[in-house]
Amino acid sequence: MSAPARIALPGEVRIAQLPPLALYVHLPWCVRKCPYCDFNSHERREELPERAYVEALLADLEAMLPAVWGRRIASIFVGGGTPSLFSPEAIDALFSAIRARLPVEPGAEITLEANPGTVEAARFRGYREAGVNRLSLGVQSFDDAMLAALGRIHSADEARRALETALASFDNVNIDLMYGLPGQSIEMARRDFGEAVRSGAAHVSAYQLTIEPNTAFWRRRPELPEHDLCADMQVAAEEALAAGGFEHYETSAFARPGRRCRHNLNYWEFGDYLGIGAGAHGKVSFPNRVERHARIKQPREYMEAAVRGASIVEHRRVEARELPFEFMLNALRLVGGFAVDLFATRTGLRPLVIESGLRTAEEKGLLARDPGRVRPTLRGQRFLNELTALFLPQS
């Protein structure tokens, strides 16, 4: 007679089914560093080392292969920086080499970020031929004064032309917009949201401008709209996009039917992802643990280390006590919340470990649940930091 299946204790990680696996590729160069940007991006001061960087990316990927043998890539996201500074030929070579090393699911979503400069726009057809099937345009605003306040190098008309060019090659285009900008009124924000709705884009990501450390805006802080006005802008975005047929499915994300970003959904549903490139982060699950890894940030140092198989500067096992917060930090960004079973499936922990936090969140009016689903209330969406903090590990 076989032994009965062992039941995991609340603090033990036992993942029976590994989550979907995505791939994030970081291309760190940009034309000019924006004053609000705290991403790992570096101004291009000379010709881009496309060949050397692609070689480093592939060496980086190969070093991770033993951790993901037998798994398939469900989506690819090329972010930056400004990935559209790389030629279509370099992107094609990168994708071909990735497919030679890892199986990519048929119909996988493959996104590339681009800026609306005219040089990049002329390349869009080449990216489509290389295998990109989703383009994400960093428009930020359709108002020249707001673009100048943000330190952007493109104009509103360039953004419109780039969007038109993108839609000629892609039927799945995302627009990044920002609100709460220096000198912005509610009417100006509404005009941006309205133009996004009319643009033909399938997806809109709308972010409130926040001032982050280690940015030019942190050192020379601009005068921003009052908190209540920014909250009104957020509501205006939700109303305009809903009226235009967009579904608000994540804190900052709005999609037309069938156009949710699958790559980002994998993050929010606590899926796995390999992160390659300077400063990239990743998460990989195993039957008894979850691991995170991070790469060297400086591009030249990264390239030199990656070819030696030494690009990782942080590789750690996520402690079981940290997993509830990490899961909730992602899953509660989803407007529709998450299926109750997903917590155990993704973390390998019993739901008992989050029961106290769930009860407290309900009592505070931040969360609602039924036997099959947990979702943030509208109040929970507005006070997301307060909600997720209820799941922080206890000291």
C-alpha positions, 0 to 999 in steps of 0.5 A: 500500500502506497504512503498517503500524500504528504500535506504541506504545512503552512510555511512549506513551499510545495509547488505541484504545477509550475507557472507559465514562463515568460522572457524579458529582454532589457536593452538599456540605451536611450537617446536622452534620459528623461528627468522622471525616469528611474529605470536602468537606462543610459544615454547613447553616446556612441554607436550602439554595440548591437552585435556584442550586446546580442551575444551577451544576451544569448550567453546570459540566456544559456546560463539560465537554461538548466533552470528551465529545461523542458519549459516553453516561453509563453511571451517575450517583452523587449523593454528599455531604455529605447529598444527601437534604437536597435535595428530590425536586423539585430532584433531578428537575429536575437529572436532567431537565436532565442528560438534556437535555444528555447521553445516559444509557444505558437502565437506567443505575444512578442512586444517591443517598446518604441519611442515616437521619433521618426527614425524609429517609426520608419523601422516598424515594418522591419520589427514586424517581419522580425516577429514582433506582434505587439508594439508599445509606444511611449507617447506620454502626452499628445500636448507639446507643452506637457512633452516639453515639461517631461523632457521628451524628445518627440513632439505631439505630431511626431507621436501621431505620425508614429502611431499611424505608422505603427498601426499600418504594421501592427493590429496590437499597439499599446500607448503609454500615457502619463497624467499629473504632469507639471502644469496639467489641468483636468481638461488637458488630461481629458484631451489626452485620454480622448485622443488615445481612445480615438487613436486606434490603439488596442491598449492604453497604459495610464500612469500618474507621474511620481517623483522617484529618487535618483532622477533629475526631478528628484533633485529639482522637483517640479510643481505638480498638480494637487493630490485631489486633482490627480485623483480626478485625472485618474477617474477621468481616465477610467471614464473616458476609456470605459466610454471608448470600449476599453476594459480597466483590468489592472491598476494602470492598464486598459484594453479593448476586448481580447487585447489584455497584455499577456506578458504583464498578466503573467507578472500580475498572476505571479508567473515566472519570467527569465530576465536577461540584459543589463539590470534585468530581474527574473523569477523562476519557480521549482517544486520546493522553492521560488528564486529571484535573480538580478543582473549587473546594471552597467551595460559594458560591465554586463557584456563583459560578465555575461560572456563569462557566465557571470552576469548575475549579481543577486540570486536568492531564494524567496523565503516562504514568509515573503511569498504571500506579500510578493503574490499579493503585491502583484495579484491585487493590482488586477481589478478583477482580483484572482481565483482563490486557488491561484495563491496555492498554485503559484506560491506552494503555500496553504491559503491558511497563511493569508486568512488573517490578512484577508479578514482584516482587509475585508473589515477595512473595506479594501477587499471583497471575496466569495468562495472562489475569488478575491478582489480589491474593492474600489477603495482597495484599488485607490489605497492599494499600498494600504491593502498590500501592506496587510500581507507583509511578513511579520518580524 
